[in-house]
Amino acid sequence: RNDLMMFVGYLEFFHALDFPANVWNEVPVKKFAMALMIVGGTLAILASCLAFVDLRRSWRNVRLLREERAFLRAEIARTERLPCNYLQACQSANFRELGWEVFDRVAMDGIVGFAGILVGTGTIMAIGGANHRIFHASNLLSGYVGNGFVAFYGLINAIWSVYLWQRGRRHCRLVTDYIQENPMQKRARQIFRNHQIYAVTNAVTLVVSSIGSLISSTRWWGYVILIPCIFGSVFCNMFWRKKVGYDRLII
């Protein structure tokens, strides 16, 4: 099911709410910075908890797609001496959809959600920065540790997005070469182009976001880099729900 939550597109924004702990990383902590730390840290943790709701939805799709994949493999093996282009096409679509669910939802909700809890906790802990141990623990959680998870996910998903872009490019070329010009060809070509648009935008957003997150751990201008990434994340979420994702029956 195309049940991606719109809220997930704003995880990048909520993850950046650790800025009070990193921008005003000083002792004694200023009162207005304390207020921002409480609000930002709390929202980051709550947003991460909601991400696990989307993870549960996605995992339901993963289980269905894995069952379908097992069935398709059995059917292809049973009819290996007969033409089975339709079954192979279904298996290819299943692989793409399973990759979407695993890399773009389960991994994102799990890794980024967990990172958000670390970042939010570190942001709230920064209030007690007068304590030497709390100060260093806060810097780690809201700095390289929390943001490191986001950077790791960004790298993995960027690799998947590059593969998805190449796959869409190859399919678009095959449709153009082997199917006569008709409304179905145009529709298929547009679908694969939508896949490419999503893959490119998602990859660029994640790579830049990963860099910005690591820089923001020690430099305030890292958050300037994250601003376009927030808009890119929202766009990818909306584009997915409107142009890429779809509902269908399981074979």
N, C-alpha and C positions, 0 to 999 in steps of 0.2 A: 504494500500500500504506500501511496505517496503521502505519508503522514509526518514528514519533517516539520518540526515546530518552528514557527516564525521567530520565537524567542531565541533560538540557538544562534541566529545571525548576529545577535548583540553580545555574544560571549566575549568577543574581542574588546568591546567597550568596557564591560564589567571587569575584565582582567586588567585593564589599564587603570582601574581605580586605586591601584597601589601607589599612585604618584605622590600622595602626601608623605608616605614613608621614605621615598627615595629622593624627592625634591627637597624636603625639609628634614634631612637626615642629620640632626644636630641636637645637642643637649645644652640647656634645657629645651624641651619640646614646647613650641609656642601653642597657645590655647586654640587659635583658629586651626592650626595644623592637627591638633588632637581631635577636634570635631570632624575634620575631613577624614582622618584615619578611621574613626569609629564608623562613619557613614560608608566610606569606600570599602573598608574591610568587610563590614556586614553584608553589603550588597554583593560583593564578590563571592562570598561564601553561599549566600542564598541563590545566586545565579548558577553556581556550580551544582548545587543540590537539584535545581530544576533541570540541569543538563542530564542528570541521571534518569529523569523521567523519559526524555527523548531516547536515551540509550536503551531503556527497556522496550520502547516501541520498535526501535531498530533491530534489537536482538530477536524480536518476534518475527520480523521479516527475514532475518538471517536463517533462522530455523526452517522456515517454509522454503526458502530458496535452496538450502542444503538438501532437504527432502526431495525437491524437484530435480536437483542435479543428480542425486543417486538414481532416481527413476529414469532420467534421460540416459545416463550411462548404461544402465541395464538394458534399455530398449535399443540403444545403438549397438551394443554387443550382441543382442539377440538377432538383430536384422543386419548384421555386418555384410552379408552377401547381397543385400537388397539396397536400392537407392534410398538414402536416408538424409538427404540434404535438409529437409525440414527439421528433423530432429537435431542435426548438427547446428543449424541456425538457432534453434531454441537453446541449445547448450551454450552457444556463444553469447547469446543475450543474457542467459542466466549468469555466466561468468562476469559480465560487465555489471549487472545489477548487484551481484554478490560483492563485487569489489567496491561499488558505491556505498553499500551499507556498511561494510567493514572499515574502509579507509575514511570515508566522508562522514560517517555517523558514529559507529561504535568506538572507533579509535579517538575521534575528536571529542565526543561526549565524555569518554573515560579519562583520557590523558589530560585534556584541557580542563575538564571538570575537577579532576584531582589537583591539578596545578593551581586552579582558582582557589581551592580550599587552603592550599599552602600559602599562596600570595595574600589571601584575605586574613589568614591567621597572623602572618608576619606583619601585615599592615596594622592590625589592632595591637599587636605586641609592641610596636614602635612607640606606643604611648608611654610605656615604661622604660624608655631608652636610657634613663638615668642609671639603671642597673646594667653593669658592664656585660653580664652574660645575656640578659634579655636583648640588649642592643645588638650584639653580634648574631644571636639567633634570629632576630627580626630581619637583619640585613641579609642573612642567608635565605630565609623563607620568601621574603618579598623581592629578593634579588636573583642571584644566579641559579639557586635551586628551583624555585617556582617557575621562573622564566625559562630555565633550561629544558623543562618538560615540554613547554610550548615550542621551543626551537627544534627539539627532537621530532615532535609530531609534524611540524612544518616541513622538515626535510623529507620525512617518509612520504607524506601526502604529496609533496611536489614531484617526487619520482613517479608516483602513481598517476598524477595529473599529466605528466609528460607522456607516459604510456597511453593514457586515454586520448590525448590529443592526436598522437600518431595513429591510433586505431581509428578514430573518427575520420582522419584525413584519408586513410587507406580505403575505408568503406565508402566515403563520398566519391572517391575516384572510381571504384568498382561500379557503383550505381550509375555514374555518368557514362562509363565505357560499355556496360553490358545491358542496360535497360533503356529502351526507346523513350524519347521525350514524351511524357504524359504527366497528368496530375500526381500519380503515385510516385513517379521518379522525383518530381519537385518536392513532394512531401518528405520522402526518404532523405533527400539531400539536405533539406532544411533541418531535419532531426539530427543528422550527423554534424552539421555545422553548429547547432546548438550545443552538442557535446563538446566540440572544440572550443567554443566561446567560454563555456563553463570551466573547462580544463585549464585554459590559458589564464583566465582571470583568477581562478582559485590558486593556481601555482604561484603566480606573481604576488598575490596578496599574502600567501603563507610565507614565502621566502623573505619578503620585505618585513613582514610582521616578526619573523624569527629574529632577524637582525636588529630591528627596533627594540624588541623585548630585552635582548641581551644588553644592548647599549643603555637602555633606560635603567638598568640595575645600578649604574654608577653615574650616568650623565642625564641631566634633565631634558636635553634636546632629543633624547631617544623617543620621548612621547610625541614630539612633532612628527617623527617618522611614522608613528602608529596611527595618526589621525586619518590619512588616506586609507590605511588598512582597515579601519573600522567601517568606513563607507564601502570598501571592497567586500568585506565580509557580509554586510547587509545585502549588497547587490547579489552576491553569489547565492545567498539563502533565498532571495526572492526569485532569482532566475531559475534556480533548481525547482522550486515549488510550482512555477508557472510554465516553464519551457522544457524542463528535462525530466522531472519525475512524473510518474503516472501510476494508475491503478490497473491491475490485470488479474485474470484468473490464473491459478497455479495449474500447470499441466498434470 
